[in-house]
């Protein structure tokens, strides 16, 4: 298990709070909601980043599996 993709909801909330506090360091953004601060800073929530990372890993597995199957198939034909 990665620290960036914790299993327990309480751990996810704790990690998200770190980013939440970080976004409050910018004085001009303090009066905005957390989502608005993320948008202004060009950041994603940690949950969105974890989901994106999971999707990328699934894509790599599927793409890699298809590519390797294709290579084996093409070797047999040649």
Secondary structure, DSSP 8 states (H G I E B T S, - for coil): --GGG-SSHHHHHHHHHHHHHHHTTSGGGTTS-HHHHHHHHT---HHHHHHHHHHHHHHHHHHHHHHHHHHHHHHHH-
